[in-house]
Amino acid sequence: MGQSIAVMNTKGGVGKSTILVALADTLSVYYNKSILVIDSDAQSSTSNMMMANNSLVQIQQNGYTTVGYLTEVVIENKNLDWRHFVTAEASDVDDANEIYIIPSDMQLTLLERKISELQKHGELRQAIRHLLNEVSRYVDFVFVDCPPGLSVLTESWLRECNYLLSPTKPDYLGVCGLEVLRQFQTVYKDLGFAENLGVLINMKEENAEIDEHFQRQLLSQPENACFKNAIPRLPVFQKAAQFYPEKRSYFAKYPGKIGHSLRAVAQELLDRIGNNRKETVSHQVVRSNQET
């Protein structure tokens, strides 16, 4: 079985989506892993980073999104094949052959309100558990992009995923966001919670004394289980978040120091999980993001 990883920090603006996409590219290209990304953030940043805008808009209009799937399963009580909601070739890196996505939509916030109104929290968690169990049979990793705020949907991902990866900036607000998440974890502990895979320090300014201070603080707290490698703040990494309609090489997207850092983090992630390759999603049952 593959492993599911919720990517989340209660503080926004920490580069969560950019890190998720970069790790998916790196694990696919360098470690031959198959990845399914579930975009569960209504802002759809990850979806926009992984496919052309016109393709994403078409998919959203057709309802082949996270919110489309959960609406039909949880609200309308339908029995659906999740593979119909998966889009293939979700990367602009030419060697990233097995990256898939279930994209997001702004309607996700309305779905959460509907679930609360109908008191379908249990059904939501059951649907997410079933989805993760099924998907994990076909891919090595499932990355779930969770929004910064704590909600009924985010709680379900945090309680049902195998692991939690928490990107953070080395600053005061980032540290506070991790503490809020840690306190939330203790609420109803008997309901289960994702195992802490570790805190990943992102957007670290080189030779900045304040960043060094907060990095030392984060590393000194054993409960963070910080990754040894931090991702530096570099303009090239911000540029990498823009989807290119024509595929490019991994080195063109993540050149030099940023690529080296990402590969080190990916290797550390694999070392922590000890995951082996599994059966991959069949190309016959997913749509290419070029299909509209």
C-alpha positions in Angstrom: 0.0 0.0 0.0 1.1 3.6 -0.7 1.4 6.2 2.0 -0.9 9.3 2.3 0.6 12.6 3.5 -1.4 15.6 4.6 0.6 18.8 3.9 -0.6 21.5 6.3 0.2 24.4 8.6 -2.4 26.5 10.3 -0.4 29.6 9.2 -0.7 30.5 5.5 2.0 31.9 3.3 4.6 29.3 4.2 5.0 27.9 0.6 2.9 24.8 1.3 1.6 24.3 -2.2 5.0 25.1 -3.9 6.7 22.5 -1.7 4.1 19.9 -2.4 4.4 20.3 -6.1 8.2 20.3 -6.0 8.3 17.2 -3.9 5.9 15.4 -6.3 8.1 16.3 -9.2 11.3 15.3 -7.4 9.9 11.9 -6.2 8.7 11.1 -9.6 11.8 12.1 -11.6 14.5 11.0 -9.3 12.9 8.1 -7.3 10.5 6.7 -9.9 7.5 7.1 -7.5 3.9 7.5 -8.6 2.1 10.4 -7.0 -1.5 11.4 -6.7 -2.2 14.9 -5.4 -5.6 15.7 -3.9 -6.1 19.4 -3.8 -8.3 20.2 -0.8 -7.7 23.9 -0.7 -10.4 26.1 -2.2 -7.8 28.5 -3.5 -6.7 25.8 -5.9 -3.1 27.0 -5.9 -1.7 23.5 -6.3 -4.1 22.8 -9.2 -3.0 25.9 -11.0 0.7 24.9 -10.5 0.1 21.5 -12.0 -2.0 22.1 -15.1 -2.8 24.7 -17.7 -5.5 27.1 -16.7 -7.9 26.3 -19.6 -7.7 22.6 -18.7 -8.4 23.3 -15.0 -11.4 25.5 -15.8 -12.8 22.8 -18.1 -12.4 20.1 -15.4 -13.9 22.4 -12.8 -16.9 23.1 -15.0 -17.4 19.3 -15.5 -17.2 18.7 -11.8 -14.2 16.4 -11.9 -12.8 17.9 -8.7 -12.3 17.1 -5.0 -15.5 19.0 -4.2 -17.4 17.3 -7.1 -16.4 13.8 -5.8 -17.2 14.6 -2.1 -20.5 16.3 -3.0 -21.8 13.2 -4.8 -20.5 10.7 -2.3 -21.3 12.5 1.0 -24.3 14.7 0.1 -25.9 12.7 -2.6 -24.9 9.2 -1.3 -23.7 8.0 -4.6 -21.2 5.1 -5.1 -18.6 6.5 -7.5 -15.4 5.3 -9.1 -12.7 7.8 -7.8 -10.6 7.2 -10.9 -13.0 9.2 -13.0 -12.0 12.3 -11.1 -8.3 11.8 -11.6 -6.4 13.8 -14.2 -3.1 12.4 -15.5 0.1 14.1 -16.6 -0.2 16.7 -13.9 3.2 18.2 -14.2 5.2 20.5 -16.6 8.4 18.5 -16.0 9.1 16.2 -19.0 10.4 13.2 -17.0 7.6 13.3 -14.3 5.6 10.5 -15.9 3.4 9.4 -13.0 1.9 12.4 -11.3 -1.8 12.7 -11.1 -4.2 15.1 -9.5 -7.8 15.5 -8.3 -8.0 19.3 -8.6 -9.8 21.7 -6.4 -12.5 24.3 -6.8 -13.7 27.4 -4.9 -17.0 25.6 -4.2 -15.2 23.6 -1.6 -16.0 26.1 1.1 -19.7 25.8 0.3 -19.5 22.0 0.6 -18.1 22.3 4.1 -21.0 24.5 5.1 -23.5 22.0 3.6 -21.8 19.1 5.5 -22.1 21.1 8.8 -25.8 22.0 8.1 -26.6 18.3 7.4 -24.5 17.0 10.2 -22.7 14.7 7.9 -19.3 14.8 9.5 -19.1 11.1 10.0 -20.1 10.4 6.4 -17.4 12.8 5.3 -14.7 11.1 7.2 -15.8 7.7 6.1 -15.7 8.9 2.4 -12.2 10.2 2.9 -11.0 7.1 4.6 -12.4 5.0 1.7 -10.9 7.3 -0.9 -7.4 7.1 0.7 -7.6 3.4 1.1 -8.5 2.8 -2.5 -6.0 5.3 -4.0 -3.2 3.9 -1.9 -3.6 0.6 -3.7 -2.4 2.2 -6.9 0.2 4.9 -6.1 3.3 5.2 -3.9 2.2 8.5 -2.4 -0.9 10.5 -1.9 -0.3 14.1 -1.1 -3.2 16.1 0.2 -2.9 19.9 0.1 -4.9 21.1 3.1 -5.8 24.8 3.5 -4.3 26.8 6.4 -7.6 27.0 8.4 -8.9 24.2 10.6 -12.2 22.9 9.3 -14.3 19.8 9.2 -12.7 18.8 5.9 -9.2 19.5 7.0 -9.7 17.6 10.2 -10.9 14.5 8.3 -7.7 14.5 6.2 -5.5 15.0 9.3 -7.2 12.1 11.1 -7.2 9.7 8.1 -3.9 10.3 6.4 -0.9 8.2 7.4 1.4 11.2 7.9 1.4 14.9 8.4 4.1 17.1 6.8 4.2 20.7 8.1 6.1 23.3 6.0 6.9 26.5 7.8 8.9 29.7 7.4 11.5 30.2 10.1 9.7 33.1 11.7 7.4 33.8 14.7 4.1 33.3 13.0 5.2 30.1 11.4 6.2 28.7 14.8 2.9 29.8 16.3 1.1 28.0 13.4 2.8 24.8 14.3 1.9 25.2 18.0 -1.8 25.7 17.1 -1.7 22.6 15.0 -0.1 20.7 17.8 -2.8 21.8 20.3 -5.5 20.8 17.8 -3.9 17.3 17.6 -4.6 16.7 21.2 -8.4 17.4 20.8 -10.2 14.1 20.8 -7.0 12.1 20.6 -9.0 8.9 20.6 -10.3 9.7 17.1 -6.8 9.2 15.7 -4.4 11.6 14.0 -1.7 11.4 11.2 1.8 10.6 12.4 4.1 13.5 12.4 6.4 13.1 9.4 8.2 16.2 10.4 8.5 20.0 10.1 10.1 21.2 6.8 11.6 24.7 7.1 11.0 26.6 3.9 11.8 30.0 2.5 14.9 30.4 4.7 16.9 33.6 3.9 20.5 32.8 3.7 22.7 34.7 6.2 19.7 36.2 7.8 20.2 36.3 11.6 16.5 36.2 12.4 15.9 33.1 10.2 18.9 31.4 11.8 17.4 32.1 15.2 14.0 30.6 14.4 15.6 27.6 12.6 17.6 26.9 15.8 14.5 27.2 17.9 12.6 24.8 15.6 15.4 22.3 15.6 15.7 22.4 19.3 12.2 21.1 19.9 12.1 17.3 19.5 8.4 17.2 18.9 8.9 19.1 15.5 11.1 16.3 14.1 12.5 18.9 11.7 14.0 17.8 8.4 17.7 18.3 8.4 17.6 20.1 5.1 15.9 23.5 4.8 14.6 24.9 1.5 16.2 28.3 0.8 14.3 31.4 -0.3 15.3 31.9 -3.9 13.5 33.7 -6.7 13.9 30.7 -9.0 11.8 28.6 -6.7 9.0 31.2 -6.7 9.2 31.1 -10.5 8.9 27.3 -10.5 5.4 27.7 -9.2 4.2 29.0 -12.5 2.9 26.2 -14.8 4.6 26.1 -18.2 2.4 25.0 -21.1 5.4 23.4 -22.8 7.1 20.8 -20.7 10.6 21.5 -19.3 13.4 19.5 -17.8 13.6 19.1 -14.0 16.9 21.0 -14.0 15.3 23.9 -15.9 12.5 24.1 -13.3 14.7 23.5 -10.2 18.2 24.6 -11.1 21.3 24.6 -8.9 20.9 25.0 -5.1 17.1 24.7 -5.1 17.2 21.4 -6.9 19.9 20.0 -4.6 17.8 21.0 -1.5 14.7 19.4 -2.9 16.4 16.1 -3.7 17.9 16.1 -0.2 14.5 16.6 1.4 12.9 13.9 -0.9 15.6 11.4 0.1 15.0 12.2 3.8 11.3 11.8 3.4 11.8 8.4 1.8 14.2 7.4 4.6 11.6 8.4 7.2 8.8 6.4 5.6 10.8 3.5 4.1 8.3 3.2 1.2 8.6 0.8 -1.7 7.2 1.1 -5.1 3.6 -0.1 -5.7 1.3 -0.8 -8.6 0.6 2.4 -10.5 -2.7 4.0 -11.7 -3.8 2.7 -15.1 -3.6 5.3 -17.8 -6.8 3.8 -19.3 -8.9 5.0 -16.4 -7.7 8.6 -16.0 -7.9 11.6 -18.2 -4.9 13.5 -19.5 -5.0 17.2 -18.6 -4.7 17.9 -22.3 -8.3 16.5 -22.8 -11.0 19.1 -22.6 
